[in-house]
Each structure stands twice: as structure tokens, then as C-alpha cells.
Amino acid sequence: MSDATPAPQIEYCCHDGQLTRDPVAVDEVHSSSGAGTRVYACPEHAHLYGAKRLPRLGAEHFG
């Protein structure tokens, strides 16, 4: 067992393009040619997209 804490998730806000350390998933973009991706907003803009917090994707989803 490890006491290491996971690295903070840093994403770009889809509204203003600024980096945020507390991203909120606001949409999912699906792709027929591979894995889809999530779209994030900062907490200040997430409500503009009717956001609800989605579970964070772990490294196992990007393998």
C-alpha cells in the first residue's frame, strides 16, 4: 500500500481557456475512431453548462 497522493488534475476551462486545478466535467465528446474525451470548465463557469460533477477518469481509462 502506498501513501502517495494522486497528482492534482489540471485542465483547461472550455469557456475561457484558462487552466484550472479544480476542473468540473461539463460534457463528453464521443468518437467512433477511438476513445472519447471529456470537456471541462472551471467551477466559476461550470453552471453555464448545466454541469454536474462526473467521476474523475483514472489512468486505467487511458491505457
Buried (B, 14 or more C-beta within 10 A) or exposed (E): EEEEEEEEEEBBBBBEEEEBEEBBBBBEEEEEEEEEEBBBBBEBBBEEBEBEEEEEEEEEEEE
